[in-house]
Amino acid sequence: MNKAVKEPLKNSSPRRRPGSSSLDFLDSGPRRNDESSINLRFSKDSPDDLAEIDAFCDVLWLEDGLAKASLASYRSDLLLLSRWLAEQRSSSLLTADDLALIGFVALLSQTRRASSQARAISSLRRFYRYLLARGRIGRDPTLKIAMPVKPARLPKVLSERDVEALLSAPDAQTPLGVRDRAMLETLYATGLRVSELVGLKLHEVSFDMGVVRVFGKGSKERLVPLGEQAIDRLRDYLGEARHELLGGRQSDDLFVTGRGAAMTRQAFWQLVKRYALVAGIPPARLSPHVLRHAFATHLLNHGADLRVVQLLLGHSDISTTQIYTHIARERLKTLHAQHHPRA
C-alpha cells in the first residue's frame, strides 16, 4: 500500500533574523518557485500610493478580467516599488523619475531571475501607461527601461512512466488520497493551470459530455475533454470522499480540504512534491507547471496537432505552444540516438 500523505498545514510567517534590517533588500526571505525575492518588510505604506495601486488593479479586473493571481503579481510589484521609492528616494509612485526607476530595476537585476525581472518591468510599464492615459503624470518614466535578455529554457517534463508513478502515489483507501488522485488525474488529463484546477466548481464538470468548463486568463472560457481515467477518478471522489471531507458542510468548490475549504495552489503543490517522493521522482524535476507541460508534450509525441494543443491549453498565441514542439523534437533525437544502428 502507498504511503499516506498528510494534507499540508498552512505556512507560518518567517521570523526576522537577529540584527536584520528592514531595508535589507538583498535578503532572500521566502522563495517563490526557487526565485530570490526582495524583502517586503518596510515601514508603513503610503496611503496615496496604495490608492493608486488599488485603482489600477480595479481597472485591470473590470476591463481586462485578469485573474486573482495576475492581480496579486501586479500589486506585489508596485508595492515593492512604492516602498523602495519611499525609503531610498523619498518619493512616491507619481513623482518617481527615470533615474529612480532605472535604479530600482538595477536592484531587481541583482536579486531576481530574468523572467521575474521581465514580469516586474511589464507591471511598471503598464501601470505608468495607465497613469499617463488618465493624466495623472506628464510623461512615462519607464521609457528608458530595457527588458532583460531571458535565456532560452525548455520546460521540465516528466516521462510517461514517471507520470504513471505519480498518479498512482496517493493512497486510494483514504478520502484525502481519493481526492488527490482525482486532482492529479484531472490535471494531467486536461493540462489545466493549477489555479484553474483548484478554482473548479461542481457545476463546471459535465460527466455526460465528458468535459470540464474552464475560465482561464482574462476570463476566457474553454471546454476541455476529461478522458475516461479522469472521469472515473472524479466519480470515485464525488461518490463518498468529498462528502467525508466536507463533514456536513456545503461548498460549490469541486476540490475541498479536510477543513471543508477550497484547495489552494500552494497546498496542492506541497502535495505534489510529497507524492513525487513517494513515486521516486526527485522534487528538483518538478515545477508548478510540470503536469501541464507533460500533458502538452505527450499529446504532441502521440501525433496531436499543435493548434489543438493550443486550444486545450488556452494559449492566445501559438508561439507560446510551440516550445513544446522543441521538447518533442529533442525526444525524437534521443530515441534516434539510442535505437538507430548508425546514430
SULPECOR-V160461 format. One record per residue. RES is the residue in one small letter. SS is DSSP state (helix for helix, strand for strand, loop for the rest). PHI is phi in radians with two decimals (NA if undefined). OMEGA is omega in degrees with one decimal (999 if undefined). Layout:
res:RES ss:SS phi:PHI omega:OMEGA
res:RES ss:SS phi:PHI omega:OMEGA
//
This chain:
res:m ss:loop phi:NA omega:-179.7
res:n ss:loop phi:-1.17 omega:178.4
res:k ss:loop phi:-1.18 omega:178.4
res:a ss:loop phi:-1.29 omega:178.3
res:v ss:loop phi:-2.01 omega:-177.0
res:k ss:loop phi:-1.29 omega:177.5
res:e ss:loop phi:-1.20 omega:-176.3
res:p ss:loop phi:-1.19 omega:175.1
res:l ss:loop phi:-1.52 omega:178.2
res:k ss:loop phi:-1.18 omega:179.9
res:n ss:loop phi:-1.23 omega:175.4
res:s ss:loop phi:-1.52 omega:-179.0
res:s ss:loop phi:-1.20 omega:-178.9
res:p ss:loop phi:-1.21 omega:177.7
res:r ss:loop phi:-1.47 omega:177.2
res:r ss:loop phi:-1.32 omega:179.0
res:r ss:loop phi:-1.17 omega:177.1
res:p ss:loop phi:-0.99 omega:176.9
res:g ss:loop phi:1.45 omega:-179.0
res:s ss:loop phi:-1.32 omega:-177.9
res:s ss:loop phi:-1.76 omega:176.4
res:s ss:loop phi:-1.23 omega:177.7
res:l ss:loop phi:-1.82 omega:-178.8
res:d ss:loop phi:-1.37 omega:-174.2
res:f ss:loop phi:-1.20 omega:-177.7
res:l ss:loop phi:-1.64 omega:175.4
res:d ss:loop phi:-1.10 omega:-177.2
res:s ss:loop phi:-1.17 omega:177.4
res:g ss:loop phi:0.95 omega:176.9
res:p ss:loop phi:-1.17 omega:-177.7
res:r ss:loop phi:-1.90 omega:175.7
res:r ss:strand phi:-2.00 omega:-179.8
res:n ss:loop phi:0.93 omega:176.0
res:d ss:loop phi:1.19 omega:177.0
res:e ss:strand phi:-1.64 omega:173.6
res:s ss:loop phi:-1.22 omega:179.4
res:s ss:loop phi:-2.08 omega:178.9
res:i ss:loop phi:-1.32 omega:-177.8
res:n ss:loop phi:-1.06 omega:-178.9
res:l ss:loop phi:-1.79 omega:-177.3
res:r ss:loop phi:-1.49 omega:-176.4
res:f ss:loop phi:-2.34 omega:175.2
res:s ss:loop phi:-1.29 omega:-173.3
res:k ss:loop phi:-1.01 omega:-179.6
res:d ss:loop phi:-1.22 omega:178.3
res:s ss:loop phi:-1.27 omega:178.4
res:p ss:helix phi:-1.03 omega:179.6
res:d ss:helix phi:-1.14 omega:178.5
res:d ss:helix phi:-1.14 omega:178.4
res:l ss:helix phi:-1.06 omega:179.4
res:a ss:helix phi:-1.13 omega:178.4
res:e ss:helix phi:-1.14 omega:179.9
res:i ss:helix phi:-1.13 omega:179.2
res:d ss:helix phi:-1.07 omega:-179.4
res:a ss:helix phi:-1.12 omega:179.0
res:f ss:helix phi:-1.11 omega:-179.8
res:c ss:helix phi:-1.15 omega:176.3
res:d ss:helix phi:-1.10 omega:178.9
res:v ss:helix phi:-1.15 omega:178.8
res:l ss:helix phi:-1.06 omega:-178.8
res:w ss:helix phi:-1.27 omega:-175.2
res:l ss:helix phi:-1.28 omega:-173.9
res:e ss:helix phi:-1.59 omega:-175.5
res:d ss:helix phi:-1.89 omega:178.1
res:g ss:loop phi:1.12 omega:-178.2
res:l ss:loop phi:-1.14 omega:-179.5
res:a ss:loop phi:-1.26 omega:-178.8
res:k ss:helix phi:-1.02 omega:-178.1
res:a ss:helix phi:-1.13 omega:178.5
res:s ss:helix phi:-1.16 omega:178.1
res:l ss:helix phi:-1.09 omega:178.6
res:a ss:helix phi:-1.12 omega:178.3
res:s ss:helix phi:-1.16 omega:176.8
res:y ss:helix phi:-1.03 omega:-178.1
res:r ss:helix phi:-1.09 omega:-179.8
res:s ss:helix phi:-1.08 omega:-179.6
res:d ss:helix phi:-1.10 omega:-177.4
res:l ss:helix phi:-1.28 omega:175.9
res:l ss:helix phi:-1.12 omega:179.0
res:l ss:helix phi:-1.08 omega:177.6
res:l ss:helix phi:-1.10 omega:-179.0
res:s ss:helix phi:-1.02 omega:-178.5
res:r ss:helix phi:-1.19 omega:179.0
res:w ss:helix phi:-1.15 omega:178.6
res:l ss:helix phi:-1.08 omega:-178.5
res:a ss:helix phi:-1.12 omega:-175.0
res:e ss:helix phi:-1.45 omega:-172.7
res:q ss:helix phi:-1.73 omega:-175.3
res:r ss:helix phi:-2.14 omega:-177.8
res:s ss:loop phi:0.91 omega:179.4
res:s ss:loop phi:-2.29 omega:-176.7
res:s ss:loop phi:-2.26 omega:179.5
res:l ss:loop phi:-1.08 omega:-177.4
res:l ss:loop phi:-1.37 omega:-176.1
res:t ss:loop phi:-1.80 omega:-178.7
res:a ss:loop phi:-1.13 omega:178.0
res:d ss:loop phi:-1.87 omega:-177.0
res:d ss:helix phi:-1.01 omega:-176.0
res:l ss:helix phi:-1.11 omega:179.9
res:a ss:helix phi:-1.10 omega:-178.6
res:l ss:helix phi:-1.21 omega:176.4
res:i ss:helix phi:-1.12 omega:177.6
res:g ss:helix phi:-1.13 omega:178.9
res:f ss:helix phi:-1.15 omega:179.8
res:v ss:helix phi:-1.15 omega:176.8
res:a ss:helix phi:-1.07 omega:176.9
res:l ss:helix phi:-1.12 omega:178.4
res:l ss:helix phi:-1.04 omega:-177.5
res:s ss:helix phi:-1.13 omega:179.8
res:q ss:helix phi:-1.54 omega:-170.3
res:t ss:helix phi:-2.14 omega:-176.1
res:r ss:loop phi:-2.29 omega:172.6
res:r ss:loop phi:-1.18 omega:-179.1
res:a ss:helix phi:-1.04 omega:-179.3
res:s ss:helix phi:-1.13 omega:179.3
res:s ss:helix phi:-1.26 omega:174.9
res:q ss:helix phi:-1.04 omega:-178.0
res:a ss:helix phi:-1.05 omega:178.8
res:r ss:helix phi:-1.10 omega:-179.9
res:a ss:helix phi:-1.13 omega:179.1
res:i ss:helix phi:-1.11 omega:176.6
res:s ss:helix phi:-1.06 omega:177.9
res:s ss:helix phi:-1.08 omega:-178.9
res:l ss:helix phi:-1.13 omega:-179.3
res:r ss:helix phi:-1.07 omega:-178.2
res:r ss:helix phi:-1.17 omega:180.0
res:f ss:helix phi:-1.12 omega:-176.4
res:y ss:helix phi:-1.29 omega:173.2
res:r ss:helix phi:-1.22 omega:175.0
res:y ss:helix phi:-1.10 omega:179.1
res:l ss:helix phi:-1.09 omega:-179.4
res:l ss:helix phi:-1.13 omega:-179.0
res:a ss:helix phi:-1.12 omega:-179.7
res:r ss:loop phi:-1.74 omega:175.7
res:g ss:loop phi:1.27 omega:-179.6
res:r ss:loop phi:-1.38 omega:176.4
res:i ss:loop phi:-2.36 omega:-177.5
res:g ss:loop phi:-1.57 omega:178.9
res:r ss:loop phi:-2.67 omega:-177.7
res:d ss:loop phi:-1.53 omega:-178.4
res:p ss:loop phi:-1.37 omega:-178.8
res:t ss:loop phi:-1.70 omega:-173.2
res:l ss:loop phi:-1.10 omega:-176.5
res:k ss:loop phi:-1.60 omega:-178.4
res:i ss:loop phi:-1.54 omega:179.2
res:a ss:loop phi:-1.73 omega:176.8
res:m ss:loop phi:-1.26 omega:176.8
res:p ss:loop phi:-1.22 omega:176.5
res:v ss:loop phi:-1.41 omega:-178.6
res:k ss:loop phi:-1.60 omega:178.0
res:p ss:loop phi:-1.15 omega:178.9
res:a ss:loop phi:-1.23 omega:-179.6
res:r ss:loop phi:-2.31 omega:174.7
res:l ss:loop phi:-1.48 omega:179.7
res:p ss:loop phi:-1.15 omega:177.1
res:k ss:loop phi:-1.24 omega:-179.0
res:v ss:loop phi:-2.35 omega:175.2
res:l ss:loop phi:-1.55 omega:172.8
res:s ss:loop phi:-1.24 omega:179.0
res:e ss:helix phi:-1.12 omega:177.7
res:r ss:helix phi:-1.16 omega:178.4
res:d ss:helix phi:-1.12 omega:179.0
res:v ss:helix phi:-1.09 omega:178.6
res:e ss:helix phi:-1.05 omega:179.2
res:a ss:helix phi:-1.14 omega:-180.0
res:l ss:helix phi:-1.17 omega:-179.1
res:l ss:helix phi:-1.17 omega:-179.0
res:s ss:loop phi:-1.59 omega:-174.1
res:a ss:loop phi:-1.20 omega:-178.7
res:p ss:loop phi:-1.10 omega:178.3
res:d ss:loop phi:-1.42 omega:-175.8
res:a ss:loop phi:-1.27 omega:178.5
res:q ss:loop phi:-1.60 omega:179.8
res:t ss:loop phi:-2.11 omega:178.7
res:p ss:helix phi:-1.02 omega:179.3
res:l ss:helix phi:-1.13 omega:179.0
res:g ss:helix phi:-1.14 omega:177.4
res:v ss:helix phi:-1.11 omega:178.0
res:r ss:helix phi:-1.09 omega:-176.0
res:d ss:helix phi:-1.14 omega:178.1
res:r ss:helix phi:-1.15 omega:177.5
res:a ss:helix phi:-1.13 omega:-179.9
res:m ss:helix phi:-1.18 omega:-179.8
res:l ss:helix phi:-1.13 omega:178.9
res:e ss:helix phi:-1.09 omega:-179.5
res:t ss:helix phi:-1.14 omega:-179.1
res:l ss:helix phi:-1.11 omega:-179.0
res:y ss:helix phi:-1.25 omega:-178.2
res:a ss:helix phi:-1.27 omega:-173.2
res:t ss:helix phi:-1.97 omega:-177.0
res:g ss:loop phi:1.24 omega:-179.8
res:l ss:loop phi:-1.14 omega:166.3
res:r ss:loop phi:-1.21 omega:-178.7
res:v ss:helix phi:-1.06 omega:179.2
res:s ss:helix phi:-1.11 omega:177.4
res:e ss:helix phi:-1.24 omega:-179.6
res:l ss:helix phi:-1.10 omega:-176.0
res:v ss:helix phi:-1.26 omega:179.5
res:g ss:loop phi:-1.59 omega:-178.2
res:l ss:loop phi:-1.12 omega:175.6
res:k ss:strand phi:-1.89 omega:-178.3
res:l ss:helix phi:-0.97 omega:-174.3
res:h ss:helix phi:-1.31 omega:-178.8
res:e ss:helix phi:-1.57 omega:176.8
res:v ss:strand phi:-1.85 omega:178.4
res:s ss:strand phi:-2.04 omega:177.4
res:f ss:loop phi:-1.27 omega:179.8
res:d ss:loop phi:-1.10 omega:-179.7
res:m ss:loop phi:-1.56 omega:-179.9
res:g ss:loop phi:1.24 omega:-177.9
res:v ss:strand phi:-2.34 omega:172.3
res:v ss:strand phi:-2.17 omega:178.7
res:r ss:strand phi:-1.62 omega:-172.8
res:v ss:strand phi:-2.14 omega:171.8
res:f ss:strand phi:-1.88 omega:-175.3
res:g ss:loop phi:-1.63 omega:-179.0
res:k ss:helix phi:-1.08 omega:-178.3
res:g ss:helix phi:1.19 omega:179.8
res:s ss:helix phi:1.03 omega:177.3
res:k ss:loop phi:-1.36 omega:-177.0
res:e ss:strand phi:-1.67 omega:173.6
res:r ss:strand phi:-2.57 omega:175.9
res:l ss:strand phi:-1.85 omega:-176.8
res:v ss:strand phi:-2.14 omega:176.9
res:p ss:strand phi:-1.10 omega:-178.9
res:l ss:loop phi:-1.65 omega:-175.1
res:g ss:loop phi:1.55 omega:-173.4
res:e ss:helix phi:-1.12 omega:-177.8
res:q ss:helix phi:-1.08 omega:-179.3
res:a ss:helix phi:-1.14 omega:178.5
res:i ss:helix phi:-1.09 omega:178.9
res:d ss:helix phi:-1.07 omega:-179.2
res:r ss:helix phi:-1.16 omega:178.6
res:l ss:helix phi:-1.19 omega:176.9
res:r ss:helix phi:-1.09 omega:177.3
res:d ss:helix phi:-1.03 omega:-177.7
res:y ss:helix phi:-1.17 omega:-177.3
res:l ss:helix phi:-1.30 omega:-178.7
res:g ss:helix phi:-1.12 omega:-177.6
res:e ss:helix phi:-2.39 omega:-170.8
res:a ss:helix phi:-1.00 omega:-177.8
res:r ss:helix phi:-1.11 omega:179.7
res:h ss:helix phi:-1.12 omega:178.8
res:e ss:helix phi:-1.15 omega:179.7
res:l ss:helix phi:-1.17 omega:-179.7
res:l ss:helix phi:-1.27 omega:178.6
res:g ss:loop phi:1.01 omega:178.6
res:g ss:loop phi:1.62 omega:178.4
res:r ss:loop phi:-1.37 omega:-179.4
res:q ss:loop phi:-1.88 omega:178.2
res:s ss:loop phi:-2.77 omega:174.6
res:d ss:loop phi:-1.55 omega:-178.3
res:d ss:strand phi:-1.24 omega:179.9
res:l ss:loop phi:-1.20 omega:-177.4
res:f ss:loop phi:-1.87 omega:-175.2
res:v ss:strand phi:-2.13 omega:178.6
res:t ss:loop phi:-1.58 omega:177.2
res:g ss:loop phi:-1.17 omega:177.7
res:r ss:loop phi:-1.69 omega:178.3
res:g ss:loop phi:1.50 omega:179.9
res:a ss:loop phi:-1.65 omega:177.9
res:a ss:strand phi:-1.21 omega:175.7
res:m ss:loop phi:-1.13 omega:178.8
res:t ss:loop phi:-1.87 omega:177.8
res:r ss:helix phi:-1.04 omega:-175.7
res:q ss:helix phi:-1.12 omega:-179.0
res:a ss:helix phi:-1.14 omega:-178.7
res:f ss:helix phi:-1.13 omega:-177.9
res:w ss:helix phi:-1.32 omega:169.4
res:q ss:helix phi:-1.12 omega:177.5
res:l ss:helix phi:-1.13 omega:-179.7
res:v ss:helix phi:-1.06 omega:179.0
res:k ss:helix phi:-1.07 omega:-178.9
res:r ss:helix phi:-1.21 omega:178.4
res:y ss:helix phi:-1.20 omega:176.0
res:a ss:helix phi:-1.07 omega:177.8
res:l ss:helix phi:-1.11 omega:177.7
res:v ss:helix phi:-1.07 omega:-177.6
res:a ss:loop phi:-1.46 omega:-179.9
res:g ss:loop phi:1.37 omega:179.4
res:i ss:loop phi:-1.81 omega:178.3
res:p ss:loop phi:-1.03 omega:-179.4
res:p ss:helix phi:-1.00 omega:-179.6
res:a ss:helix phi:-1.13 omega:-179.8
res:r ss:helix phi:-1.47 omega:-178.7
res:l ss:loop phi:-1.78 omega:172.9
res:s ss:loop phi:-2.51 omega:-178.5
res:p ss:loop phi:-0.99 omega:-177.5
res:h ss:loop phi:-1.84 omega:-166.4
res:v ss:helix phi:-1.06 omega:-179.8
res:l ss:helix phi:-1.29 omega:173.9
res:r ss:helix phi:-1.14 omega:176.6
res:h ss:helix phi:-1.09 omega:-179.8
res:a ss:helix phi:-1.10 omega:177.8
res:f ss:helix phi:-0.95 omega:-176.8
res:a ss:helix phi:-1.18 omega:-176.9
res:t ss:helix phi:-1.16 omega:-179.1
res:h ss:helix phi:-1.18 omega:174.9
res:l ss:helix phi:-1.08 omega:-179.8
res:l ss:helix phi:-1.15 omega:178.2
res:n ss:helix phi:-1.06 omega:-178.7
res:h ss:loop phi:-1.71 omega:170.2
res:g ss:loop phi:1.69 omega:-179.8
res:a ss:loop phi:-1.19 omega:177.3
res:d ss:loop phi:-1.31 omega:-177.1
res:l ss:helix phi:-1.05 omega:-179.8
res:r ss:helix phi:-1.14 omega:177.8
res:v ss:helix phi:-1.14 omega:178.2
res:v ss:helix phi:-1.08 omega:177.7
res:q ss:helix phi:-1.03 omega:-179.5
res:l ss:helix phi:-1.14 omega:-178.4
res:l ss:helix phi:-1.15 omega:-179.3
res:l ss:helix phi:-1.37 omega:-178.5
res:g ss:loop phi:1.40 omega:177.5
res:h ss:loop phi:-1.36 omega:177.4
res:s ss:loop phi:-1.36 omega:-178.1
res:d ss:loop phi:-2.13 omega:-177.0
res:i ss:helix phi:-1.18 omega:178.2
res:s ss:helix phi:-1.10 omega:176.3
res:t ss:helix phi:-1.18 omega:-179.0
res:t ss:helix phi:-1.35 omega:-173.0
res:q ss:loop phi:-1.12 omega:178.9
res:i ss:helix phi:-1.03 omega:-179.3
res:y ss:helix phi:-1.27 omega:175.8
res:t ss:helix phi:-1.19 omega:177.3
res:h ss:helix phi:-1.17 omega:178.7
res:i ss:helix phi:-1.13 omega:179.3
res:a ss:helix phi:-1.09 omega:179.4
res:r ss:helix phi:-1.15 omega:178.1
res:e ss:helix phi:-1.12 omega:177.6
res:r ss:helix phi:-1.11 omega:178.1
res:l ss:helix phi:-1.10 omega:178.2
res:k ss:helix phi:-1.08 omega:179.9
res:t ss:helix phi:-1.11 omega:179.1
res:l ss:helix phi:-1.10 omega:178.8
res:h ss:helix phi:-1.10 omega:-178.9
res:a ss:helix phi:-1.13 omega:-177.4
res:q ss:helix phi:-1.37 omega:-167.1
res:h ss:helix phi:-2.04 omega:-178.2
res:h ss:loop phi:-1.41 omega:-176.3
res:p ss:loop phi:-1.12 omega:-179.1
res:r ss:loop phi:-1.98 omega:-178.9
res:a ss:loop phi:-1.27 omega:999
//
